[in-house]
Amino acid sequence: NAVQGDTPCRTVLPVLCLRPASQPVPAGQESMLGTAWTGGELAATEEVMGALLESEAAASARCAQAFGPGWRMAGTRDAPGGSRQLAGLRGGGLLPRPGQRYWVAAPGSGANCWAP
């Protein structure tokens, strides 16, 4: 739940990272990715307990440490059209398992473990 959160903070998941860009949706994928396409590259960190992510900045620092400058934590604001799924060019650490979940930022809501 992107508004209230639905994953216990003791859960261990990778952080979903984004390197923003303006890449077009790959040819032939428009109908599947249109509303969720970030235009950037997605990658995932090693798994971490959500309670250890003290802020979006701390999670973004994990992304930059794992993948280099320009990487940050992906979030709900990165999904055009209000989609709850993100799509982008595939970077490192992404697990091709259906239903795989990641820690993402949900600014302005109470959904993140660091939220009051």
C-alpha positions as CSV (number, residue, x, y, z in Angstrom):
1,N,0.0,0.0,0.0
2,A,1.8,3.1,-1.2
3,V,-0.1,5.4,1.2
4,Q,0.0,3.5,4.5
5,G,2.6,0.8,3.8
6,D,1.9,-2.9,3.9
7,T,5.4,-4.5,4.5
8,P,6.7,-4.9,8.1
9,C,9.9,-3.0,8.6
10,R,11.6,-6.1,9.8
11,T,11.2,-7.6,6.3
12,V,14.5,-8.0,4.3
13,L,14.2,-6.9,0.7
14,P,16.5,-5.2,-1.9
15,V,16.3,-1.5,-2.4
16,L,15.1,-0.6,-5.9
17,C,17.5,1.9,-7.4
18,L,17.0,4.3,-10.4
19,R,19.5,6.1,-12.6
20,P,17.1,8.7,-14.1
21,A,17.3,9.2,-17.9
22,S,15.0,9.9,-20.8
23,Q,15.2,6.6,-22.7
24,P,12.2,5.8,-24.9
25,V,10.1,2.7,-24.3
26,P,11.7,-0.2,-26.2
27,A,10.1,-1.0,-29.5
28,G,7.3,-3.5,-29.2
29,Q,6.9,-2.9,-25.5
30,E,4.8,0.3,-25.5
31,S,1.5,-1.4,-24.6
32,M,3.1,-3.3,-21.7
33,L,5.2,-0.5,-20.2
34,G,3.7,2.8,-21.2
35,T,2.3,4.0,-17.9
36,A,5.1,2.5,-15.7
37,W,8.1,3.5,-17.9
38,T,10.6,5.5,-15.9
39,G,12.9,6.3,-18.9
40,G,15.9,5.3,-16.7
41,E,17.8,2.3,-15.6
42,L,16.6,0.1,-12.7
43,A,18.9,-2.0,-10.4
44,A,18.6,-3.5,-7.0
45,T,20.9,-3.5,-4.0
46,E,21.7,-6.4,-1.7
47,E,18.8,-7.2,0.6
48,V,18.4,-5.0,3.8
49,M,16.0,-4.9,6.6
50,G,13.6,-2.0,6.1
51,A,14.1,-0.8,9.7
52,L,17.8,-0.1,8.8
53,L,16.8,2.4,6.1
54,E,16.7,5.5,8.2
55,S,15.7,7.9,5.4
56,E,15.3,8.1,1.6
57,A,18.8,9.8,1.5
58,A,20.3,6.8,3.4
59,A,18.7,4.4,1.0
60,S,19.9,6.5,-2.0
61,A,23.4,6.4,-0.6
62,R,23.2,2.6,-0.7
63,C,22.2,2.8,-4.4
64,A,25.1,5.2,-5.1
65,Q,27.6,2.9,-3.2
66,A,26.4,-0.2,-5.1
67,F,26.1,1.3,-8.6
68,G,27.9,4.6,-8.7
69,P,27.1,8.3,-9.0
70,G,23.7,9.3,-10.3
71,W,21.9,6.4,-8.7
72,R,19.2,6.9,-6.1
73,M,16.3,5.1,-4.5
74,A,13.4,4.6,-6.9
75,G,10.0,5.7,-5.7
76,T,6.3,6.0,-6.4
77,R,6.9,9.5,-8.0
78,D,8.9,7.7,-10.7
79,A,5.9,5.9,-12.1
80,P,4.1,8.2,-14.6
81,G,0.3,7.8,-14.6
82,G,0.1,6.6,-11.0
83,S,1.2,3.1,-11.9
84,R,2.2,0.9,-8.9
85,Q,4.9,-0.9,-11.0
86,L,8.1,0.6,-12.4
87,A,9.7,-0.3,-15.7
88,G,13.1,0.7,-17.0
89,L,16.2,-0.5,-18.6
90,R,17.6,-3.4,-16.6
91,G,20.6,-2.8,-14.4
92,G,22.4,-5.0,-11.9
93,G,20.8,-7.1,-9.1
94,L,17.3,-7.2,-10.5
95,L,15.7,-10.6,-9.8
96,P,13.5,-11.9,-12.7
97,R,11.0,-13.5,-10.3
98,P,7.3,-12.7,-10.7
99,G,6.1,-10.9,-7.6
100,Q,9.5,-9.8,-6.4
101,R,9.2,-6.9,-4.1
102,Y,11.6,-4.1,-3.3
103,W,12.0,-1.2,-0.9
104,V,10.9,2.0,-2.7
105,A,10.3,5.6,-1.5
106,A,6.7,6.8,-1.1
107,P,7.3,10.5,-0.3
108,G,4.5,12.4,1.5
109,S,2.9,9.2,2.8
110,G,3.4,7.2,5.9
111,A,4.4,4.1,4.0
112,N,8.2,4.1,4.5
113,C,9.8,2.6,7.6
114,W,11.5,6.0,8.4
115,A,8.1,7.8,8.3
116,P,6.8,9.1,11.6
